[in-house]
Amino acid sequence: MADHPYVGMWVTADGYIRHELLPEGRYDEARGRRSSAYRGRYTVTGTHIDYVDDTGFTADGDFIDDVLHHAGMVLRREK
C-alpha cells in the first residue's frame, strides 16, 4: 500500500472532515476539533475504497478525477 497513489490526506472544502490514508492500509479520520474521531483499515480496488473502522462499522467511496466521494462528502487531496 505504501506506493498506492491515494495514500495521504483528503479534506472536505471546509476542512471539517480529514481522512488520512496511511501507507500500511490504515486510516485516521478527524472531525472538526476531534482528532482521530474514527480509525480503522481500508482497502482500495481500482478506484473504489472500502473502510472498516475499529468498531466494525463499514463505509465505502470512489475516487473520481482525483477527488474522493465518500458518504455524501467530497474530499480533495491536501496540498
Secondary structure as UniProt FT lines:
FT   TURN            2..3
FT   TURN            5..6
FT   STRAND          8..12
FT   TURN            13..14
FT   STRAND          17..21
FT   TURN            23..24
FT   STRAND          26..31
FT   TURN            32..33
FT   STRAND          34..45
FT   TURN            46..47
FT   STRAND          48..53
FT   TURN            54..55
FT   STRAND          58..64
FT   TURN            65..66
FT   STRAND          67..70
FT   TURN            71..72
FT   STRAND          73..77
//
